[in-house]
Amino acid sequence: MDRFELCRALRSAGVPEAYYEIQDCPHGPRTTARYFLEERDGRWVVGVHERGTREVWERFTHEDQACRWLHDRLTDEGPPPVPPTPGETDQLLHGGEGIQRRAREALDRALAEARGQNPEEPRPDGGRAQPPPEG
């Protein structure tokens, strides 16, 4: 695979052009962080361009090796998700109430502090904001 075939393969795979910069290949707008592939002194290098700096991750003697390496990085979807265990499912389904309660309490405290009120004072709905739990 050469760099032009790599460009076509990445487009066919639906990888946004903003995610990579390949020497001599046309491109669209780019993100501030992106992979790059270029030839330097007769060797092919791949790495990441971020905040104006290029960090080389790998060096290859052959263009084909560099292209395949970059293609694999940009098209790998990672391992499939692992289904939760019955215990994890139960916790996800029933743990949400506690999460919502703590979020409401944190919001009440933040609003009371923003108003310059004591979080222990009654809320407009008649309840009281509770102090944060210890630990």
C-alpha positions in Angstrom: 0.0 0.0 0.0 1.3 3.4 -0.8 0.2 6.7 0.7 -2.3 7.4 -2.1 -3.9 4.0 -1.6 -4.0 4.8 2.1 -5.8 8.0 1.5 -8.4 6.2 -0.6 -8.8 3.4 2.0 -9.3 5.8 4.9 -11.9 7.8 3.0 -13.7 4.5 2.1 -13.6 3.5 5.8 -15.2 6.8 6.7 -12.3 8.2 8.7 -12.6 12.0 8.7 -9.8 13.7 6.8 -9.3 16.0 9.8 -7.8 13.1 11.8 -4.7 12.6 9.5 -2.2 14.4 7.4 -0.5 12.3 4.7 2.3 13.7 2.6 1.2 14.6 -1.0 -2.5 13.7 -0.4 -5.2 16.3 -0.6 -7.0 17.0 2.6 -9.8 19.0 4.1 -9.8 21.0 7.3 -7.6 19.5 10.1 -8.0 19.2 13.8 -5.3 20.7 16.0 -4.3 17.1 16.9 -3.9 14.6 14.1 -1.8 11.7 12.9 0.8 12.3 10.2 2.7 10.2 7.7 5.7 11.6 5.9 9.0 10.6 4.3 12.2 11.9 6.1 15.6 11.1 4.8 14.5 8.0 2.9 12.5 6.6 5.8 8.8 6.8 6.5 7.7 8.2 9.9 4.3 8.3 11.5 3.3 10.1 14.6 1.0 12.8 16.0 1.0 16.5 15.2 -0.3 18.3 18.2 -0.2 22.0 19.1 2.3 22.7 16.4 4.7 19.9 17.4 5.3 16.6 15.7 6.1 13.6 17.8 7.3 10.6 15.8 5.9 7.3 17.1 7.3 4.9 14.6 9.8 4.8 11.8 9.7 2.4 8.8 12.0 1.5 6.0 9.1 0.9 3.6 6.1 3.1 2.8 3.8 0.0 2.8 4.7 -0.8 6.4 4.1 2.8 7.5 0.8 3.0 5.6 -0.5 -0.2 7.1 0.5 0.9 10.6 -1.4 4.2 10.2 -4.4 2.5 8.6 -4.6 0.0 11.5 -4.6 2.9 14.1 -7.2 4.9 12.3 -9.6 2.1 11.6 -9.3 -0.1 14.7 -12.6 0.0 16.6 -11.1 -1.6 19.7 -12.5 -4.6 21.5 -16.2 -5.2 21.5 -18.0 -4.1 24.6 -18.4 -6.6 27.4 -22.0 -7.0 28.6 -22.4 -6.1 32.3 -22.8 -8.8 34.9 -26.2 -9.2 36.6 -24.8 -7.4 39.6 -23.5 -4.5 37.5 -26.9 -4.3 35.7 -28.7 -4.1 39.0 -26.4 -1.4 40.2 -26.8 0.6 37.0 -30.6 0.3 37.1 -31.1 1.0 40.8 -28.1 3.2 41.6 -29.4 6.1 39.5 -31.7 7.3 42.3 -28.8 7.9 44.7 -26.9 9.6 42.0 -29.8 11.9 41.2 -30.3 12.7 44.9 -26.7 13.6 45.4 -26.7 15.7 42.3 -29.8 17.6 43.5 -28.2 18.1 46.9 -25.0 19.4 45.3 -27.0 21.8 43.1 -29.0 23.0 46.1 -25.8 23.8 47.9 -24.2 25.6 45.0 -27.3 27.7 44.4 -27.6 28.6 48.1 -23.9 29.6 48.1 -24.3 31.6 45.0 -27.2 33.5 46.6 -25.2 34.0 49.7 -27.5 31.9 51.8 -26.8 29.2 54.3 -27.2 25.8 52.7 -29.1 24.8 55.8 -31.9 27.4 55.2 -35.2 26.1 53.8 -35.4 25.9 50.0 -38.3 27.5 48.1 -39.8 24.0 47.8 -39.8 23.5 51.5 -36.8 21.1 51.7 -33.4 21.8 53.0 -30.1 21.5 51.3 -27.9 19.0 53.1 -24.2 19.4 53.8 -21.9 17.2 51.7 -21.3 13.8 53.0 -18.0 13.2 54.8 -15.3 11.4 52.9 
